[in-house]
Amino acid sequence: MKKYYLLTPGPTPIPPNVALKEALPILHHRTSEFAQIYKDVSEGLKYAFQTANEVYTIAGSGSAAMETAVVNLLSPGDEIIVASCGNFGDRWAKIAQSYGVKVISVSVEWGKIVIPAQIEEALKANPNVKAVYTTFTETSTGVVNDIKTIGEIVSKTNAVLVVDTVSGLVGQEYRADAWKVDVTVSGSQKGFMLAPGLSFITLSDKAWKLVETSKIPKFYFDIKKYKKSYATNETPFTPPVTLMVSLLEAIKMIKEEGLENMWNEYKLLAKASRAGMKALGLELFGEVPCEVVTSAKVPEAIGGKIVKTLREKYGVSIAGGQGDLKGKIIRFAHMGYIGKADILVGFSCLEMVLEELGVKIEKGKSVAAVQEVLMGK
Ligand SMILES: *Cc1c(COP(=O)(O)O)cnc(C)c1O
């Protein structure tokens, strides 16, 4: 028998009280009972997104909300700017191109953060651009982009700003309205401490104007349907009622804890994780590390083996690199229902695995470094 620890940047572990809600009998979705749940969930989501606008829930993984943010704002032949610094930023370009949208790329090398001044220049050079698509916390590399500054820039133009916060929301300070973000998308399986399967999207008035002109064909992801149903606390299609009931429980926890307290906790876990990596002699990866996942470079020959051995031998799941970073980095998550003790377990087992794979380390050193930070020293 093996006990498993999930320290991956999605899905994340879910709290027992949230998991228990998933065992309750199914309720029908065209009832006043469900309407109340949907209403409370939607209010809670507004808090998590820090927006006064409506937040819609769509069945699907985070990419469903990303696709929704493309097909509802644009028409074939439209020009957009994609500011990518990793795998998820690149996904914006792939979705848009598959609908015949012209992508102007202001992407940077993986590990760097996107450069707001480049977005500003591209907007000046391409006045017809309808929207700028970018990523808050780029999970594939572990960096965080300066959305506030980008929001200032884009808000002065006719273009709308669309931000993917699938991994960052709840885990790190994010304010959709104050930062002038027009469209924010997220998902259930990371900061929200829930099973995968729900995606969320919120739109500003400026973005709704674009919705009116959009000609990309759509049906299930037609955001107007979601808006219309929202008025009566319903969803246009059968919602995953089980996930909605468990989301309400997760939102209750987030409200009780308070977003700012949660942000501070993950900030501490991020600091501890960075100290742990450094103590192992592993160089941190990423220009501006985010607070929901920590990436570090590992010797290429054993990169894949670290992740595999940790899971197979000790039941600890972490993530490796994606794309060109495969085998070159490891990623430790501290988002969702991951706490202080989980980080200690992760580093303690990582030390054993590194030694087993022939890396010279001093056992206990990273654990001590993590402890120092967690104890506030
Ligand atoms: C996880 C993630 C997604 C969505 O991936 P899905 O597999 O569709 O849920 C999108 N963007 C970022 C930054 C992510 O971390």
The ligand as an SDF file (V2000), in Angstrom:
LIG
                    3D

 15 15  0  0  0  0  0  0  0  0999 V2000
   -3.9230   24.1750  -15.8630 C   0  0  0  0  0  0  0  0  0  0  0  0
   -3.8760   25.4100  -16.6720 C   0  0  0  0  0  0  0  0  0  0  0  0
   -4.7660   25.6350  -17.7490 C   0  0  0  0  0  0  0  0  0  0  0  0
   -5.9010   24.7700  -18.1630 C   0  0  0  0  0  0  0  0  0  0  0  0
   -5.6200   23.5080  -18.4310 O   0  0  0  0  0  0  0  0  0  0  0  0
   -6.8170   22.4390  -18.4850 P   0  0  0  0  0  0  0  0  0  0  0  0
   -6.0870   21.1710  -18.6160 O   0  0  0  0  0  0  0  0  0  0  0  0
   -7.6590   22.7540  -19.6280 O   0  0  0  0  0  0  0  0  0  0  0  0
   -7.5650   22.6040  -17.1940 O   0  0  0  0  0  0  0  0  0  0  0  0
   -4.6840   26.8400  -18.4160 C   0  0  0  0  0  0  0  0  0  0  0  0
   -3.7910   27.7620  -18.0770 N   0  0  0  0  0  0  0  0  0  0  0  0
   -2.9350   27.6010  -17.0540 C   0  0  0  0  0  0  0  0  0  0  0  0
   -1.9900   28.7010  -16.7220 C   0  0  0  0  0  0  0  0  0  0  0  0
   -2.9530   26.4140  -16.3280 C   0  0  0  0  0  0  0  0  0  0  0  0
   -2.1100   26.2620  -15.3100 O   0  0  0  0  0  0  0  0  0  0  0  0
  1  2  1  0
  2  3  1  0
  2 14  2  0
  3  4  1  0
  3 10  2  0
  4  5  1  0
  5  6  1  0
  6  7  2  0
  6  8  1  0
  6  9  1  0
 10 11  1  0
 11 12  2  0
 12 13  1  0
 12 14  1  0
 14 15  1  0
M  END
$$$$
